[in-house]
Amino acid sequence: MSEAPADGLLAVDGALDELPPEDLRLLLDRELPDAGELEDGVRAIVREVRTEGDTVLFRMARELDDVELDALEVPRARWAQALKGLDPLLRKALERAARNLEGFHRAQIPPPVRFTSEPGVRVGRRSVPLEAVGVYAPGGRAVYPSSVLMGVVPARTAGVEEIVVASPPGPSGEPPPEVLAACEVAGATRLFALGGAGAVAALAYGTESVPRVRAVVGPGNRWVTEAKRQVAGEVRVDSPAGPSEVLVVAGPQADPLLVAAELVAQAEHDPDAAVVAVTWDGELAGSIRDALVEEVRQAPRRETVESALRGRGALLLAPDRWAALEFARGYAPEHLALYTSEPRADLEAVPTSGTAFLGEPSSVAFGDYLTGANHVLPTAGGAHSFSGLSVLDFLRFYTWQELDPSGAAALREDTIRLARAEGLFAHARAAELRDPRRSGDGSGESSPRPTERDDTMEDEA
């Protein structure tokens, strides 16, 4: 690897198999350093919102958003006005994104399951939509109408009746017009000018103005992510979706400019973003570094990009292709970009990403907006355990079980044996009463009530 002209731009820059332990920990353990302090701060906010309701939300708007709100809820008429005033080409792009999201997420709805486990014994599984969900759309450093679509459209597609959006207020006291317009396009039912941990707490517990929901989903900063973690026992939450991440695995044929552009694109989200490129070609590594310097220099959000690169940015030279893929598997990125000669084959070696982009034409930017896949994805290694947002996050499942008399008779004796083995004699009694010799109207002879010692059954066993 050639000497770095980008010296100091990246947190880690060097050979993968020679990384000091502290550099490897920085890359793989992406928990933010002030996690303990953050946890305490969020806990205090959640407690205040839960006990004091709207009063705290108005105060937080003054203190954190520097705006005096007349009301927390944004009227539906304002959404329609915002959509009407939107640039027509931007409106068409939002509507196109919504169509693609709806199509892909509708395809994810599982069909009902009906199964005959034995003759006369039928079991099944069905899905129903949650009654009400909350969708968080971040604000602050940028405007994210796409996050509104990513949360609302799958919920609507699942059949959720009440879809409540929360997004931080701007100087006008409302979220940006693009967010209002996206609520109208996506089919939300209510919108509140709320941001941060307070918004998550309000959705989870309800206030005088904000309805309580059954699930809270959507990306956000560290405060939002921590708040979702803390309310997870009260409502369903999606995967931990914190600061953005990308890992690009670049083969020798990769275009260094495209690799650098992907790193900068995710770095511009947040100073806490994590962006990594790994290759096994030393010449390519040098070219990527040179391209990265130029892309950063031209970036409109250069300050944010540089903070992210210096915090958790890396350019790694692996000894070979398999070492690069093995590192990617352990890293478990939110976004995995495979710029290799055989991306489909390489994907089999890295099943631990939130979403994967196969080949250089497949920019992460397309997935952020228009492919139909969801951009709300697990970060900080969460892809080892969690999946990205999908229509399943807005459904709950229940099973049903139906036995006819012949099925009940067939299961009766073994059920009695198992129940008595566990000391659950009322269970045994319930099964025993399904004796086919009893008449259906209850007028026939019933079996004797079981006792803790039933020598007859023990002899039969």
C-alpha positions in Angstrom: 0.0 0.0 0.0 1.4 3.3 -1.0 2.1 6.2 1.4 -1.2 7.9 2.2 -1.7 11.4 0.7 -4.9 11.4 2.8 -2.9 11.2 6.0 -5.2 11.9 8.9 -8.4 11.7 6.8 -9.3 8.2 7.9 -9.5 6.7 11.4 -7.9 3.4 10.1 -5.7 3.1 7.0 -3.6 0.0 6.6 -3.2 -3.7 6.1 -6.1 -5.7 7.6 -3.9 -8.5 9.0 -1.6 -6.0 10.7 -4.2 -3.8 12.4 -3.5 -3.1 16.1 -6.2 -4.5 18.4 -7.5 -1.0 19.3 -8.1 -0.3 15.6 -9.9 -3.5 15.1 -12.1 -2.8 18.1 -12.9 0.6 16.8 -14.2 -0.9 13.6 -16.1 -3.9 15.0 -17.4 -2.4 18.3 -19.4 0.5 17.0 -21.1 1.4 20.3 -20.7 5.1 20.8 -18.3 6.1 23.6 -20.8 8.0 25.7 -23.3 5.2 25.8 -23.7 5.2 29.6 -24.3 9.0 29.8 -26.6 8.7 26.8 -28.7 6.0 28.5 -29.2 8.1 31.6 -30.1 11.1 29.6 -32.7 9.3 27.6 -34.1 7.5 30.6 -34.8 10.9 32.2 -36.6 12.2 29.0 -38.7 9.0 28.7 -39.7 9.3 32.4 -40.7 13.0 32.1 -42.7 12.5 28.9 -44.5 9.5 30.5 -45.4 11.4 33.6 -45.9 15.0 32.3 -47.0 14.5 28.7 -47.5 17.4 26.4 -46.0 19.9 28.8 -42.6 18.3 28.5 -42.9 18.1 24.7 -43.6 21.8 24.4 -40.7 22.6 26.7 -38.4 20.3 24.7 -39.4 22.1 21.5 -38.3 25.4 23.0 -35.1 24.1 24.5 -33.9 21.7 21.9 -35.5 22.9 18.6 -35.5 26.6 19.5 -39.2 26.9 18.4 -42.3 27.9 20.3 -45.1 25.5 19.2 -48.8 26.5 19.2 -49.7 22.8 18.7 -47.9 19.5 18.5 -50.0 18.1 15.6 -49.7 19.3 12.1 -53.2 19.5 10.4 -53.9 17.4 7.4 -54.7 20.5 5.3 -51.1 21.6 5.7 -49.9 18.3 4.1 -52.1 18.8 1.1 -50.8 22.4 0.7 -47.2 21.2 1.0 -47.8 18.5 -1.7 -49.5 21.1 -4.0 -46.5 23.4 -3.6 -43.9 20.8 -4.2 -41.7 20.8 -7.3 -43.7 18.6 -9.7 -40.6 16.5 -10.6 -39.9 15.9 -6.9 -43.5 14.9 -6.4 -43.2 12.4 -9.2 -40.0 10.9 -7.7 -41.8 10.5 -4.3 -44.8 8.9 -5.9 -42.5 6.5 -7.9 -40.7 5.6 -4.7 -44.0 4.9 -2.9 -45.2 2.7 -5.7 -42.0 0.6 -5.7 -42.1 0.3 -1.9 -45.7 -0.8 -2.0 -45.1 -3.4 -4.6 -42.1 -5.0 -3.0 -43.6 -4.9 0.5 -46.9 -6.3 -0.7 -45.0 -9.3 -2.1 -43.6 -9.9 1.5 -47.1 -10.5 3.1 -47.1 -14.2 4.0 -50.1 -16.3 2.9 -52.1 -18.1 5.6 -50.8 -21.5 6.7 -53.1 -24.5 7.1 -51.6 -27.8 8.1 -53.0 -31.2 9.0 -50.6 -32.7 11.5 -52.7 -35.9 11.9 -56.0 -37.1 10.5 -58.7 -35.0 12.2 -56.1 -32.4 13.6 -55.8 -29.1 11.7 -53.7 -26.2 12.7 -53.1 -22.9 11.0 -51.4 -19.5 11.2 -52.7 -16.1 10.1 -51.5 -12.5 10.2 -53.4 -9.4 11.2 -52.1 -5.8 11.0 -51.2 -3.9 14.2 -53.9 -1.4 15.2 -51.6 1.7 15.3 -47.9 2.3 14.7 -45.6 5.3 15.0 -43.1 6.2 12.3 -40.1 8.4 13.2 -38.6 10.5 10.4 -35.4 12.2 11.4 -34.5 15.8 10.8 -31.9 18.3 12.0 -28.9 18.0 9.6 -31.0 17.1 6.6 -34.5 16.6 5.3 -35.7 13.0 5.1 -39.1 12.6 3.2 -37.7 9.2 2.1 -37.8 8.0 5.7 -41.5 8.9 5.9 -42.1 6.7 2.8 -40.0 3.8 4.2 -42.0 3.6 7.4 -45.5 4.6 6.3 -45.9 2.7 3.0 -45.1 -0.7 4.4 -47.5 -0.1 7.4 -50.3 1.0 5.1 -49.6 -2.0 2.8 -49.9 -4.3 5.8 -53.3 -2.8 6.6 -52.5 -0.7 9.7 -55.3 1.8 10.3 -53.6 4.4 12.4 -50.1 5.5 11.2 -48.7 8.3 13.2 -45.6 10.2 12.0 -43.3 12.1 14.3 -40.6 14.4 12.8 -38.7 17.4 14.4 -40.1 20.9 13.9 -38.2 23.4 11.9 -38.1 27.2 12.5 -41.7 27.4 11.2 -42.9 25.1 14.0 -43.6 22.3 11.5 -41.4 19.7 9.8 -40.1 20.7 6.4 -42.6 20.9 3.5 -41.0 17.8 1.9 -41.8 15.7 5.0 -45.4 17.0 5.0 -45.8 16.2 1.4 -44.4 12.7 1.9 -46.9 12.0 4.6 -49.7 12.8 2.1 -48.1 10.7 -0.6 -47.4 7.7 1.7 -50.8 7.7 3.4 -50.1 8.6 7.0 -53.0 9.4 9.2 -51.5 11.9 11.7 -48.3 14.0 11.9 -46.7 15.5 15.0 -43.9 18.0 15.1 -41.8 16.0 17.6 -38.2 15.0 17.5 -35.6 12.9 19.4 -36.2 10.7 22.4 -39.2 12.7 23.4 -41.0 11.7 20.2 -40.3 8.0 20.8 -41.5 8.2 24.4 -44.7 10.1 23.4 -45.6 7.5 20.8 -44.8 4.6 23.1 -46.8 5.8 26.1 -49.2 8.4 24.6 -49.9 11.9 25.9 -52.8 14.3 25.9 -52.3 14.9 22.2 -50.2 12.0 20.9 -52.0 8.6 20.6 -50.3 5.6 22.0 -49.2 3.1 19.3 -48.3 -0.6 19.2 -45.0 -0.2 17.4 -42.4 2.5 16.9 -40.1 2.3 13.8 -37.7 4.4 11.8 -34.1 5.6 11.8 -32.7 8.3 14.0 -29.7 9.6 15.9 -28.2 8.0 19.0 -30.9 9.5 21.2 -33.7 8.1 19.1 -32.1 4.7 18.9 -31.5 4.5 22.7 -35.1 5.7 23.3 -36.4 2.9 21.2 -34.3 0.4 23.1 -35.7 1.7 26.4 -39.4 1.5 25.4 -39.0 -1.9 23.7 -40.7 -3.6 26.6 -43.8 -1.5 26.1 -44.1 -1.5 22.3 -42.6 -3.3 19.4 -39.6 -1.6 17.9 -37.7 -2.3 14.7 -34.0 -3.1 14.5 -31.4 -0.8 16.0 -31.1 1.7 13.2 -28.5 4.3 14.3 -25.9 6.3 12.3 -25.5 5.2 8.7 -22.9 2.6 7.6 -21.4 1.2 4.4 -18.8 -1.4 3.8 -17.5 -1.7 0.2 -15.7 -4.9 -0.8 -13.7 -3.9 -3.9 -12.1 -6.4 -6.3 -9.1 -5.5 -8.5 -11.4 -4.4 -11.3 -13.4 -1.9 -9.2 -13.6 1.7 -10.2 -11.9 3.7 -7.3 -14.1 6.7 -7.9 -17.3 4.7 -7.4 -15.9 3.2 -4.2 -14.9 6.7 -2.9 -18.3 8.1 -3.8 -20.1 5.4 -1.9 -18.1 6.2 1.2 -18.7 9.9 1.0 -22.4 9.4 0.3 -23.0 7.5 3.6 -20.5 9.7 5.5 -22.6 12.8 4.7 -25.5 11.5 6.8 -23.9 11.9 10.2 -20.6 12.6 12.0 -21.1 9.3 13.7 -21.5 7.4 10.4 -19.1 4.4 9.8 -17.7 3.9 6.3 -15.2 1.3 5.3 -13.6 0.0 2.0 -11.6 -3.2 1.9 -9.7 -4.6 -1.1 -6.9 -7.1 -1.7 -5.3 -5.0 -4.4 -2.7 -2.6 -3.2 -2.7 -0.4 -6.3 -6.5 -0.1 -6.1 -6.2 0.9 -2.4 -4.0 3.8 -3.3 -6.3 4.9 -6.1 -9.3 4.7 -3.8 -7.5 6.9 -1.3 -6.6 9.5 -4.0 -10.2 9.5 -5.2 -11.5 9.8 -1.7 -9.4 12.9 -1.1 -11.0 14.6 -4.1 -14.5 13.5 -3.3 -14.2 14.9 0.2 -12.8 18.2 -1.1 -15.9 18.6 -3.4 -18.5 17.4 -0.8 -21.1 20.1 0.0 -21.4 18.6 3.5 -17.7 18.4 3.8 -17.5 19.1 7.6 -19.9 16.2 8.4 -18.1 13.9 5.9 -14.7 14.6 7.4 -15.9 14.0 11.0 -17.3 10.6 10.0 -14.2 9.6 8.1 -11.9 10.6 11.0 -14.2 8.9 13.5 -15.0 5.5 11.9 -13.7 5.6 8.4 -11.3 3.0 7.1 -9.4 1.8 4.0 -8.1 -1.7 4.5 -5.9 -3.9 2.4 -6.7 -7.6 2.9 -4.3 -10.4 2.1 -6.8 -12.0 -0.3 -10.4 -12.0 -1.4 -11.5 -14.5 1.3 -10.0 -12.4 4.0 -11.9 -9.4 2.8 -15.2 -11.3 2.7 -14.5 -12.8 6.2 -13.9 -9.3 7.5 -17.2 -8.1 5.9 -19.1 -11.0 7.5 -17.8 -10.1 11.0 -18.3 -6.3 10.4 -22.0 -6.9 9.6 -22.7 -3.6 7.9 -25.9 -1.8 7.4 -25.1 -1.5 3.7 -22.8 -4.0 2.0 -21.5 -3.0 -1.5 -19.9 -5.9 -3.4 -17.9 -4.4 -6.3 -16.3 -7.7 -7.2 -16.1 -9.9 -10.3 -18.7 -12.3 -8.8 -20.9 -10.4 -6.4 -23.7 -13.0 -6.4 -21.3 -15.7 -5.4 -19.5 -13.5 -2.8 -22.9 -12.6 -1.2 -23.1 -16.2 0.0 -20.0 -15.6 2.1 -21.5 -12.5 3.7 -25.1 -13.1 4.9 -24.7 -10.6 7.7 -25.7 -7.3 6.2 -28.8 -5.2 6.5 -28.9 -5.1 2.7 -26.4 -5.9 -0.1 -25.8 -4.1 -3.4 -24.4 -6.4 -6.1 -22.1 -4.9 -8.6 -21.0 -1.3 -9.4 -24.2 -0.2 -11.1 -26.0 -0.9 -7.8 -25.3 2.2 -5.8 -26.5 2.4 -2.2 -28.2 5.7 -3.2 -30.7 3.8 -5.4 -31.7 1.6 -2.4 -32.0 4.7 -0.2 -34.8 6.0 -2.4 -36.3 4.1 -5.3 -35.6 0.3 -5.6 -38.5 -0.7 -3.4 -36.4 -2.2 -0.7 -36.4 -0.6 2.7 -33.6 1.7 3.9 -34.4 1.3 7.6 -31.8 -1.3 8.5 -29.8 -2.6 11.5 -26.5 -0.8 12.3 -23.6 -1.3 14.6 -23.3 -5.0 13.9 -27.0 -5.5 14.5 -27.4 -7.4 11.2 -25.9 -10.4 13.1 -29.3 -10.7 14.8 -31.8 -8.3 13.3 -33.4 -7.8 9.9 -34.3 -4.5 8.1 -37.7 -3.0 8.3 -40.3 -5.0 6.3 -44.1 -5.5 6.2 -43.7 -8.2 8.9 -42.9 -5.4 11.4 -46.5 -4.2 11.1 -48.2 -7.6 11.3 -48.8 -9.9 14.3 -49.5 -13.6 13.8 -51.8 -16.0 15.6 -52.4 -19.7 15.3 -55.7 -21.6 15.3 -56.3 -25.3 16.1 -59.3 -27.4 15.2 -59.8 -31.1 16.1 -62.8 -33.2 15.0 -63.9 -36.1 17.2 -61.7 -38.6 15.6 -58.6 -36.3 16.0 -59.5 -35.7 19.7 -59.8 -39.4 20.2 -56.5 -40.1 18.6 -54.6 -37.5 20.8 -56.5 -38.2 24.0 -54.4 -41.0 25.6 -51.0 -39.5 24.9 -52.2 -36.1 26.1 -53.3 -37.6 29.4 -49.9 -39.4 29.8 -48.0 -36.2 29.1 -50.1 -34.1 31.4 -49.9 -36.5 34.3 -46.1 -36.7 33.8 -46.0 -33.0 34.4 -48.3 -33.1 37.3 -51.0 -31.2 35.5 -54.0 -33.3 36.4 -56.7 -30.8 35.2 -55.1 -30.9 31.8 -55.4 -34.7 31.9 -59.1 -34.3 32.9 -59.8 -31.9 30.0 -58.4 -34.4 27.6 -60.1 -37.4 29.2 -63.5 -35.8 28.9 -63.0 -36.0 25.1 -63.7 -39.7 25.3 -65.6 -40.6 22.2 -67.8 -42.8 24.3 -69.3 -39.7 25.8 -72.3 -38.2 23.9 -71.9 -34.8 22.4 -74.6 -33.3 24.6 -72.9 -34.3 27.8 -75.6 -36.8 28.8 -73.4 -39.9 28.4 -71.2 -41.5 31.0 -68.1 -39.5 31.8 -64.8 -40.9 32.9 -64.0 -40.8 36.6 -62.3 -37.6 37.7 -58.5 -38.3 37.8 -56.6 -38.3 41.0 -52.9 -37.9 41.7 -52.7 -41.7 41.7 -54.5 -43.5 38.9 -53.3 -47.1 39.0 -55.4 -48.1 36.0 -53.6 -45.6 33.7 -50.3 -46.5 35.2 -50.9 -50.1 34.5 -52.0 -49.3 30.9 -48.8 -47.3 30.4 
